[in-house]
Amino acid sequence: MAMTKENILKALTEVHHPGKGDKDLVALGMVHSVECGDKEVKLTLAFPKRRDPLSEYLIGSARAALVRELGNDIEIKVESIIVDEAPKKSNKLDLDLEQLRYVRHIIGIASGKGGVGKSTVAVNLAVALARLGYRVGLADADVYGPSVPTMTGTEDLAPEAVQEDGKDYFLPLKKYGVEWMSVGYFAERGQALIWRGPMACNALKQMILQVKWGELDFLLIDMPPGTGDIHISLVHDIPVEGAVIVTTPQKVALADVEKGVNMFRNPGINKPIFGLVENMAWFTPEEHPDEKYYIFGRDGGARMAEGLGVELLGQIPLVQSIRENGDSGEPAALGSRADSLAFLDIAARLAELLG
């Protein structure tokens, strides 16, 4: 596509605002200015004086749309201004902790690396806690791979936007007795979110702080895998009480567990680790429920928990139905098989630890 203002505006019509009747940025008059250079495009979006809870999402989506159309050789800058105020880049996030006032425990579900089933554990732990009678919410902060909508069968739904005291908020979706919120509800299916670190941090904090959670016993935050700026920013700006670490018995996964534990134990963060969950601890064929095959190694998570001085909350077997249930939007914790009971046991142990 040629780098002209007209073509750039056309590309921006693909970016829709879920909270404004799904209208695009151009139709909403949010494109304040477009400046084109030889190898640079500068886009300025205009937001109302009242804080838009999707501002960071829209900025990131606008940048992604331009990258898709213009390619990576063009430097793309997206800034924002507040209408009726002097134009300036809006970097400061108005942290509204009011919506978390009635949440008893905020727990991060983390992992040292990807591919260990962290989101699967987070979703099933939330459902298991709800089955035990607790009021539960889950915020999907895995910005680069939000899977909660698929795992809960809510990918075709969108949270309702409400206004209160001049501020915009979202109402979480409710299913299986759990309140769900995910950045995946606002991204088009298959859309890659091209967000730099600070942009992702601000967007995720908005997705947690500008949600009307109400009274909850537990708010679980499904954090991105690894250890980086997003984790540090979330833990600093959101009153996370502590974390649960998910791993598999594999040596390559366990090598990263210590990094994750040390991040939370760092003096600058200083959050407790409530326990370790060993996922895919063994393989059990569904037709032979009493058989165990330790295809990823045996008791690696248990030994790591002991070495790090943390609680082993439980071991989850590798069962084909866990994957099938996740793909179909029906979490395994809803059932009564061995894997279902393992999630219930972990939920009960976590609730006991926190009181």
C-alpha positions as CSV (number, residue, x, y, z in Angstrom):
1,M,0.0,0.0,0.0
2,A,1.2,3.5,-0.8
3,M,2.1,5.6,2.2
4,T,-0.5,8.3,1.8
5,K,-2.8,9.8,4.3
6,E,-5.8,8.4,2.5
7,N,-4.5,4.9,2.5
8,I,-3.5,5.1,6.1
9,L,-7.0,6.2,7.0
10,K,-8.4,3.3,5.0
11,A,-6.2,0.9,7.0
12,L,-7.4,2.4,10.3
13,T,-11.0,1.6,9.4
14,E,-10.1,-2.0,10.3
15,V,-9.6,-1.0,13.9
16,H,-12.9,-1.1,15.8
17,H,-13.8,0.2,19.2
18,P,-15.7,-2.6,21.0
19,G,-17.2,-0.2,23.5
20,K,-18.6,2.2,20.9
21,G,-20.9,0.0,19.0
22,D,-17.9,-1.6,17.2
23,K,-17.4,1.6,15.1
24,D,-13.9,2.1,13.6
25,L,-11.4,4.9,14.7
26,V,-12.1,7.0,11.6
27,A,-15.9,6.9,11.9
28,L,-15.5,7.9,15.6
29,G,-13.4,10.9,14.7
30,M,-10.5,9.6,16.9
31,V,-7.8,10.1,14.3
32,H,-6.4,13.5,15.2
33,S,-3.6,13.8,12.7
34,V,-1.5,11.7,10.3
35,E,2.0,12.8,9.3
36,C,3.9,10.9,6.5
37,G,7.7,11.1,6.0
38,D,10.0,9.2,3.7
39,K,10.3,6.2,6.0
40,E,8.1,7.3,8.9
41,V,4.4,7.6,9.8
42,K,3.3,9.5,12.9
43,L,-0.3,8.9,13.9
44,T,-2.0,10.8,16.7
45,L,-5.3,9.5,18.2
46,A,-7.6,11.8,20.2
47,F,-9.3,10.5,23.3
48,P,-12.0,12.3,25.4
49,K,-11.1,13.9,28.7
50,R,-12.7,10.9,30.5
51,R,-10.3,8.0,30.5
52,D,-11.1,5.4,27.9
53,P,-10.4,1.9,29.4
54,L,-9.4,0.7,25.9
55,S,-7.0,3.5,25.0
56,E,-3.9,1.3,25.2
57,Y,-5.6,-1.5,23.3
58,L,-6.7,0.9,20.5
59,I,-3.2,2.5,20.3
60,G,-1.7,-1.0,19.9
61,S,-4.3,-2.1,17.4
62,A,-3.8,1.0,15.3
63,R,-0.1,0.4,15.2
64,A,-0.6,-3.2,14.3
65,A,-2.9,-2.3,11.4
66,L,-0.3,0.1,10.0
67,V,2.4,-2.5,10.3
68,R,0.3,-5.0,8.5
69,E,-0.3,-2.6,5.6
70,L,3.0,-0.7,5.4
71,G,5.5,-3.4,6.5
72,N,8.3,-3.4,9.0
73,D,10.6,-1.1,7.0
74,I,8.5,2.0,7.9
75,E,8.9,3.5,11.4
76,I,5.5,3.9,12.9
77,K,4.8,6.1,15.8
78,V,1.4,6.2,17.5
79,E,0.7,8.9,20.1
80,S,-2.4,10.1,21.9
81,I,-3.8,13.4,23.1
82,I,-6.7,14.3,25.3
83,V,-9.3,16.5,23.5
84,D,-9.9,20.0,24.9
85,E,-6.4,19.9,26.5
86,A,-3.0,20.9,25.3
87,P,-1.7,18.1,23.0
88,K,0.8,15.9,24.7
89,K,1.7,12.3,24.8
90,S,-0.4,10.4,27.3
91,N,1.8,8.1,29.2
92,K,0.4,8.1,32.8
93,L,-2.1,5.5,33.7
94,D,-4.7,6.6,36.2
95,L,-4.6,3.6,38.5
96,D,-8.1,3.1,39.9
97,L,-7.7,0.5,42.7
98,E,-11.3,1.2,43.9
99,Q,-12.6,-1.8,41.9
100,L,-10.3,-4.2,43.8
101,R,-11.3,-3.0,47.2
102,Y,-13.7,-5.9,47.8
103,V,-11.3,-8.6,46.5
104,R,-9.8,-10.6,49.4
105,H,-7.0,-12.4,47.6
106,I,-5.2,-11.4,44.3
107,I,-3.0,-14.3,43.1
108,G,-0.7,-14.4,40.1
109,I,-0.5,-17.6,38.2
110,A,3.0,-17.6,36.7
111,S,5.5,-19.8,34.9
112,G,9.2,-19.6,34.1
113,K,8.6,-20.5,30.5
114,G,5.8,-21.1,28.0
115,G,4.3,-24.4,27.1
116,V,3.8,-25.8,30.6
117,G,0.0,-25.4,30.7
118,K,-0.1,-22.3,32.9
119,S,-3.3,-20.9,31.4
120,T,-4.9,-24.4,31.6
121,V,-4.0,-24.5,35.3
122,A,-5.3,-21.0,35.9
123,V,-8.6,-21.6,34.2
124,N,-9.2,-24.9,36.0
125,L,-8.1,-23.6,39.3
126,A,-10.6,-20.7,39.0
127,V,-13.4,-23.2,38.2
128,A,-12.3,-25.5,41.0
129,L,-12.4,-22.7,43.5
130,A,-15.9,-21.8,42.3
131,R,-17.0,-25.4,42.7
132,L,-15.8,-25.2,46.3
133,G,-18.1,-22.3,46.9
134,Y,-15.7,-19.3,46.6
135,R,-16.4,-16.2,44.6
136,V,-13.8,-16.1,41.9
137,G,-12.6,-13.9,39.0
138,L,-9.8,-14.5,36.5
139,A,-8.0,-11.7,34.6
140,D,-6.2,-13.0,31.5
141,A,-3.0,-10.9,31.4
142,D,-1.2,-13.2,28.9
143,V,-1.3,-10.4,26.3
144,Y,0.7,-12.2,23.6
145,G,-1.4,-15.4,23.8
146,P,-4.8,-14.8,25.5
147,S,-6.4,-18.3,25.6
148,V,-9.0,-17.8,28.3
149,P,-11.8,-17.0,25.8
150,T,-11.2,-20.3,24.0
151,M,-10.8,-22.4,27.1
152,T,-14.1,-21.1,28.6
153,G,-16.1,-21.0,25.4
154,T,-16.6,-17.3,25.6
155,E,-14.7,-16.2,22.5
156,D,-17.8,-15.0,20.7
157,L,-18.9,-12.7,23.6
158,A,-17.9,-9.2,24.5
159,P,-17.9,-7.5,27.9
160,E,-20.5,-4.8,28.4
161,A,-19.2,-1.3,28.9
162,V,-20.8,0.9,31.6
163,Q,-20.2,4.4,32.9
164,E,-20.0,5.4,36.6
165,D,-19.0,8.8,38.0
166,G,-17.8,9.9,34.7
167,K,-15.5,6.9,34.2
168,D,-15.9,3.9,31.8
169,Y,-15.7,0.4,33.2
170,F,-16.3,-3.1,31.9
171,L,-18.5,-5.9,33.4
172,P,-16.7,-9.2,33.4
173,L,-18.3,-12.2,31.6
174,K,-19.7,-14.8,33.9
175,K,-19.7,-18.6,33.2
176,Y,-19.1,-21.7,35.3
177,G,-19.4,-19.5,38.4
178,V,-16.4,-17.5,37.5
179,E,-16.0,-13.8,36.3
180,W,-13.7,-13.7,33.3
181,M,-11.8,-10.8,31.7
182,S,-9.3,-11.1,28.8
183,V,-7.7,-8.9,26.3
184,G,-8.7,-11.6,23.9
185,Y,-12.3,-10.4,24.0
186,F,-11.3,-7.1,22.3
187,A,-8.9,-8.4,19.6
188,E,-10.2,-9.7,16.3
189,R,-9.7,-13.5,16.0
190,G,-6.3,-14.3,14.6
191,Q,-5.0,-10.7,15.1
192,A,-1.5,-10.5,16.4
193,L,-1.0,-7.8,19.1
194,I,2.1,-5.9,18.3
195,W,2.7,-4.1,21.5
196,R,5.9,-2.8,23.0
197,G,6.5,-3.4,26.7
198,P,5.2,-0.2,28.2
199,M,2.1,-0.2,26.0
200,A,1.3,-3.8,27.0
201,C,1.8,-3.0,30.7
202,N,-0.6,-0.1,30.6
203,A,-3.2,-2.0,28.6
204,L,-3.1,-4.9,31.0
205,K,-3.4,-2.7,34.0
206,Q,-6.4,-1.1,32.5
207,M,-8.0,-4.5,31.8
208,I,-7.7,-5.3,35.5
209,L,-8.3,-2.0,37.2
210,Q,-11.2,-0.8,35.1
211,V,-13.3,-3.8,35.6
212,K,-16.2,-4.0,38.0
213,W,-15.2,-7.2,39.8
214,G,-17.5,-6.7,42.8
215,E,-17.0,-8.9,45.9
216,L,-14.5,-11.8,45.3
217,D,-12.7,-14.2,47.5
218,F,-10.1,-14.8,44.8
219,L,-9.0,-12.9,41.7
220,L,-6.5,-15.0,39.7
221,I,-4.2,-13.2,37.2
222,D,-3.0,-15.4,34.4
223,M,0.4,-13.8,33.8
224,P,2.5,-14.0,30.7
225,P,5.2,-16.7,30.8
226,G,8.8,-15.7,31.7
227,T,10.1,-12.9,33.8
228,G,10.1,-9.4,32.4
229,D,8.8,-5.8,32.5
230,I,5.2,-6.8,32.3
231,H,5.5,-9.0,35.4
232,I,7.3,-6.4,37.4
233,S,4.9,-3.6,36.4
234,L,1.8,-5.7,37.2
235,V,3.1,-6.7,40.6
236,H,4.2,-3.1,41.5
237,D,0.9,-1.4,40.4
238,I,-1.6,-4.1,41.3
239,P,-1.9,-5.4,44.9
240,V,-0.9,-9.0,44.1
241,E,-0.7,-10.9,47.3
242,G,1.6,-13.7,46.0
243,A,2.0,-16.2,43.2
244,V,1.5,-19.8,42.2
245,I,4.2,-21.2,39.9
246,V,3.3,-23.8,37.2
247,T,5.9,-26.2,35.8
248,T,6.3,-29.6,34.2
249,P,8.8,-32.3,35.4
250,Q,11.1,-31.6,32.4
251,K,14.6,-30.3,33.3
252,V,14.3,-27.5,30.7
253,A,11.1,-26.2,32.4
254,L,12.4,-26.7,35.9
255,A,15.5,-24.6,35.1
256,D,13.3,-21.6,34.6
257,V,11.2,-22.2,37.7
258,E,14.0,-20.9,39.9
259,K,14.1,-17.7,37.8
260,G,10.4,-17.1,38.3
261,V,10.6,-17.8,42.1
262,N,13.6,-15.5,42.5
263,M,11.7,-12.7,40.6
264,F,8.9,-12.7,43.2
265,R,11.4,-13.1,46.0
266,N,13.5,-10.1,44.7
267,P,13.6,-7.4,47.4
268,G,12.1,-5.0,44.9
269,I,9.0,-7.2,44.6
270,N,9.0,-9.3,47.8
271,K,5.9,-11.4,47.2
272,P,5.4,-14.9,48.6
273,I,5.2,-18.0,46.5
274,F,2.1,-19.9,47.7
275,G,3.1,-23.1,46.0
276,L,4.2,-25.0,42.9
277,V,1.9,-27.0,40.6
278,E,3.5,-29.8,38.6
279,N,1.5,-30.1,35.4
280,M,1.8,-33.1,33.1
281,A,3.3,-35.0,36.0
282,W,2.6,-38.3,34.3
283,F,0.5,-39.7,31.4
284,T,-2.5,-41.8,32.2
285,P,-4.4,-43.4,29.3
286,E,-8.1,-42.7,29.7
287,E,-9.0,-46.3,29.1
288,H,-6.4,-47.4,31.8
289,P,-6.9,-44.8,34.6
290,D,-4.7,-46.7,37.1
291,E,-1.6,-46.7,34.8
292,K,1.1,-43.9,35.0
293,Y,3.8,-43.2,32.5
294,Y,6.4,-40.6,33.5
295,I,7.2,-39.4,30.0
296,F,8.6,-36.0,31.1
297,G,10.5,-37.4,34.1
298,R,9.3,-38.2,37.6
299,D,8.7,-35.9,40.5
300,G,10.9,-33.1,39.1
301,G,8.4,-30.5,40.4
302,A,8.3,-32.1,43.8
303,R,12.1,-32.0,44.1
304,M,12.2,-28.4,42.9
305,A,9.6,-27.3,45.4
306,E,11.5,-29.0,48.2
307,G,14.8,-27.4,47.1
308,L,13.3,-23.9,46.8
309,G,11.4,-24.2,50.1
310,V,7.9,-23.8,48.6
311,E,4.8,-25.9,49.0
312,L,4.0,-28.5,46.3
313,L,0.3,-27.7,45.9
314,G,-0.3,-30.8,43.6
315,Q,0.5,-32.8,40.5
316,I,-1.8,-32.8,37.5
317,P,-1.7,-35.8,35.2
318,L,-1.4,-35.5,31.5
319,V,-4.8,-36.7,30.2
320,Q,-6.0,-36.2,26.6
321,S,-9.4,-35.0,27.9
322,I,-7.7,-31.9,29.5
323,R,-6.7,-30.7,26.0
324,E,-10.0,-31.7,24.5
325,N,-12.0,-29.9,27.2
326,G,-9.9,-26.8,26.9
327,D,-10.4,-26.7,23.1
328,S,-14.2,-27.2,23.5
329,G,-14.5,-24.5,26.2
330,E,-15.4,-26.9,29.1
331,P,-12.7,-26.9,31.7
332,A,-11.6,-30.3,33.1
333,A,-12.3,-29.1,36.6
334,L,-16.0,-29.4,35.9
335,G,-15.8,-33.2,35.9
336,S,-15.1,-36.0,38.3
337,R,-12.1,-37.8,36.7
338,A,-8.6,-38.0,38.3
339,D,-7.5,-34.7,36.6
340,S,-10.7,-33.0,37.7
341,L,-10.1,-34.1,41.3
342,A,-6.5,-33.0,41.2
343,F,-7.6,-29.4,40.4
344,L,-10.1,-29.5,43.2
345,D,-7.4,-30.7,45.7
346,I,-5.1,-27.9,44.6
347,A,-7.9,-25.4,45.0
348,A,-8.7,-26.6,48.4
349,R,-5.0,-26.5,49.5
350,L,-4.6,-23.0,48.2
351,A,-7.7,-21.8,50.0
352,E,-6.5,-23.5,53.2
353,L,-3.1,-21.8,53.0
354,L,-4.7,-18.3,52.5
355,G,-7.4,-18.8,55.1
